[in-house]
Amino acid sequence: YNISIKPLVDRYGSTTVAVWVYVITMIGLLVVAIPDLARLSADQLPPRVWPNLFYSGVLSCGLGFLAESYAIRALGPTRMSSYSNFTPIVAAAAGIAVLGESISLGVLAGGALTLIGVVLVRRNTYLRLPPAPVRAPAQSTLPLRAE
């Protein structure tokens, strides 16, 4: 996905592509959710749930698509993909901080392995393009005029 979307981001800009990806994704999810939405009643969706819907639908997804498109343009699809591995680390940290979940050996090991993987990808010289050779200015083959 990231590699295929890179030409679109370069051509139309990250904001435009992010908005279209968000709209297309939303339409696809609405089509899949229509049977459940048709059975949904007002008492199943109390007003206290609306902020959660706004957060998950607009803030996290919408801003996430914007950030992802910008990162694809600025970093390239390969480097940006390595940063998407931080999602479980952020989720685990939020679970610990907000929900009071315990820190386990598995969480620490997974976080450490994720960080090591991202650092290895960032420092891997095989993933970088070699620098362009510096060319000397071309010599003119035109005869010099005698003055």
Helices and strands as residue ranges (DSSP letters): H 2-12, H 14-39, G 42-44, G 47-49, H 50-54, I 55-60, H 61-75, H 77-83, G 84-86, H 87-98, H 105-123, G 125-127
